[in-house]
Amino acid sequence: MAQEAKRAKAIRIEGNCDERGTTEFNLALGDARARSAATYLERLGVRKNRISTSAMAANDPGPGP
């Protein structure tokens, strides 16, 4: 995975949560999860400017089919 991540032009990381907790709490948790994954990739050598993060709550639609 690390080698693939280094070759990717752009990487989007989405932090997800389930329906437990408030939407505000879950968005903050999802953001923290996504930033943690981004930091890990940066430590593996992926350039920060190629990584974007976002948070998703349980009521946000997931990826399409």
Secondary structure by P-SEA (a helix, b strand, c coil): caaaaaaccbbbbbbbbcccccaaaaaaaaaaaaaaaaaaaaaaccccccbbbbbbccccccccc
